[in-house]
Amino acid sequence: MIPLDAFGSESVAADLLQQVRWRDGVSCPRCHSDRTAVLNHCKA
């Protein structure tokens, strides 16, 4: 596992993950719509 401080901040790490995971943009895996929303984390 790569330590978080290697990225500088959590938001930088999240941005990198998003770029790697969704190279061609975010879309729904079910209907393939590109109308998506960003959800903030929630600590339950």
MOGIUR-V430567 format. One record per backbone hydrogen bond with DSSP energy under -0.5 kcal/mol. CO is the residue of the C=O (numbers start at 1). NH is the residue of the N-H. E is the energy in kcal/mol with one decimal. If there is no record, write none. Layout:
{{CO;NH;E} {CO;NH;E}}
This chain:
{{3;6;-1.7} {4;7;-2.1} {4;8;-0.6} {9;13;-1.9} {10;14;-2.5} {11;15;-2.3} {12;16;-2.3} {13;17;-2.4} {14;18;-2.4} {15;19;-2.2} {16;20;-2.3} {17;21;-3.0} {18;22;-2.5} {20;23;-0.6} {22;25;-1.9} {28;32;-1.8} {33;28;-2.6} {34;36;-1.2} {37;39;-0.5} {42;44;-0.9}}
